[in-house]
Amino acid sequence: MSPMITSILILSLATGTIITMASFHWLLAWMGLELNTLAILPVISESHHPRATEASTKYFLTQAAASSLILFSSVMNAQATGQWSILQLEDPLAQTLLTVALAMKLGLAPAHFWLPEVLQGSSFKTGLIIITWQKLAPMTLLLLTWNQASMLTLMMMGSLSVAVGGLGGLNQTQLRKVIAFSSIAHLGWMATIVTKSNKLALLNLTMYIVISTPMMLSLIFSSTKTTQDLTTTWTTSPMLAPLT
């Protein structure tokens, strides 16, 4: 991929996230999410490997379905209340649909099946973007609507995600799948904490990104892809082995 195309895609990723984070209108937030999704697809399928193509297709279908649910819930809320403000989500059905849509975008159980497959078909650099930067926009919407979202739905999906993320990574040998299930568990804790305090959830999100980024960068640096590769890390990177 040429540097110019890479720059355009990175700029689009940043722009989409910033639009969603700065918007108070549902249509603008939806536009930012769609721009974010479309910008990451060429990055996932950059290697032109069948698994990368499959991963980008699964990512697109899941994110498009979640974006459609967000748009549908905002239209329902606009019909009931006559306004499009993110901070005034008053229709109960729209609240539940929005919670489910944001959970699907984040990868919360039971809508988590796409995340391990997409990460496994992507490179570690792309995986780092998916588990960190791509979570900022939907988490911002969740934090903005935390006192209006369906708390019961969020608590149930968060609790299920913690269990699925903890148990799902036990029998995996591919590190990208282990990281995916770890991400599901962390996002489950975030969703559970959101029901109590959005400030604590923001702190949890910050800690998650601060922990995940160095871990992924160390795996990229040592070219480690499986748990078996971790046993030989000390031969190439003695100082990095204790950290990984």
Residue pairs with C-beta under 8 A, 6 or more apart in sequence:
1 42
1 46
5 42
9 39
9 40
9 42
9 43
10 39
12 35
12 36
12 38
12 39
13 36
13 39
13 40
13 129
13 133
15 32
15 35
16 32
16 33
16 34
16 35
16 36
16 37
16 39
16 137
17 32
17 36
17 133
17 136
17 137
18 32
19 28
19 29
19 31
19 32
19 35
20 28
20 29
20 32
20 33
20 36
20 137
20 140
20 141
21 32
21 136
21 137
21 140
23 29
23 32
23 86
24 85
24 86
24 87
25 84
25 85
25 86
26 70
26 71
26 74
26 77
26 78
26 84
26 85
26 86
27 74
27 84
29 70
29 86
29 141
30 67
30 70
30 71
30 74
32 137
33 63
33 67
33 70
33 105
33 137
33 138
34 67
36 134
36 137
37 59
37 60
37 63
37 64
37 67
40 59
40 126
40 129
40 130
40 134
41 56
41 59
41 60
42 56
43 126
43 129
44 52
44 55
44 56
44 59
44 118
44 121
44 122
44 126
44 130
45 52
45 53
45 55
45 56
46 52
46 123
46 126
47 123
49 121
51 120
51 121
52 121
52 122
54 117
54 121
55 117
55 118
55 119
55 120
55 121
55 122
56 118
56 121
58 114
58 117
58 118
58 121
59 114
59 118
59 130
62 104
62 111
62 114
63 105
65 104
66 101
66 102
66 104
66 105
67 101
67 105
69 97
69 98
69 100
69 101
69 104
70 98
70 101
70 102
70 141
72 97
73 89
73 91
73 93
73 94
73 95
73 97
73 98
73 101
74 84
74 94
74 98
76 91
76 93
76 94
76 97
77 84
77 88
77 89
77 90
77 91
77 94
78 84
80 90
80 91
80 94
81 88
81 90
81 91
86 141
86 144
86 145
87 144
87 145
87 148
88 148
89 95
89 98
89 145
89 148
89 149
90 148
92 150
95 145
95 148
95 149
95 150
96 150
96 153
98 141
98 145
98 149
99 149
99 150
99 153
99 154
99 157
100 111
100 153
100 157
102 138
102 141
102 142
102 149
103 111
103 153
103 154
103 157
103 191
104 111
105 138
106 135
106 138
106 139
106 142
106 187
106 191
107 114
107 115
107 180
107 183
107 184
107 187
108 157
108 158
108 160
108 161
108 184
108 187
108 188
108 191
109 157
109 160
109 161
109 163
109 164
109 165
109 184
109 188
110 157
110 160
110 164
111 157
112 161
112 164
112 165
112 184
115 130
115 180
115 183
115 184
116 168
116 176
116 177
116 180
116 181
118 130
118 180
119 127
119 130
119 131
119 176
119 177
119 179
119 180
120 174
120 176
120 177
120 180
122 130
122 176
124 176
124 216
124 219
124 220
125 220
127 176
127 179
127 216
128 212
128 213
128 216
128 217
128 220
131 179
131 180
131 183
131 212
131 216
132 209
132 212
132 213
135 187
135 205
139 190
139 201
139 205
142 149
142 191
142 194
142 201
143 194
143 198
143 201
143 202
146 194
146 195
146 198
146 201
147 198
149 194
151 195
154 191
154 192
154 194
154 195
155 191
155 192
155 195
157 188
157 191
158 188
158 189
158 190
158 191
158 192
158 194
158 195
159 188
159 192
160 188
161 184
161 185
161 187
161 188
161 191
162 185
162 188
162 189
162 192
163 188
164 181
164 184
164 185
164 188
165 181
165 182
165 183
165 184
165 185
165 186
165 187
165 188
166 181
166 185
168 181
168 184
169 177
169 178
169 180
169 181
169 182
169 185
172 178
172 181
172 227
173 226
173 227
173 228
174 225
174 226
175 219
175 224
175 225
175 226
175 227
175 229
175 230
176 225
178 227
179 212
179 215
179 216
183 212
186 204
186 208
186 212
189 204
190 201
190 204
190 205
190 208
193 200
193 201
193 204
194 201
215 244
218 240
218 243
218 244
219 225
219 244
221 237
221 240
222 229
222 233
222 236
222 237
222 240
222 244
223 229
224 230
224 233
224 244
230 244
233 240
233 241
233 244
234 241
